[in-house]
Amino acid sequence: MKKLFKKIKKLDKQIAECLVAIDNMENHNSKIFPHTSEDIIELAGFKERVKHLKNEKLVQLSRLEDAISDERKKIITDVKAA
């Protein structure tokens, strides 16, 4: 379960970094000059990355829930056996 917590924490960090980059590109660049096609492509790439990272986080959270459920079942079985 520790590995799952670490993966989720890493995904949270990556998502936060991408969101900061998106925010910076959307707000800062538009004040200086209009978005170029390269900016728009890069921005879309960041947004796609966030979507991918969020999906991966959901998968990891689901695995964590399964692990917790399995652990609960194991504890209940041990208590009943005692």
Summary of the structure (lengths in Angstrom):
residues: 82
radius of gyration: 20.1
end to end distance: 25.1
largest distance: 71.0
contacts: 193
relative contact order: 0.14
helix: 93%
strand: 0%
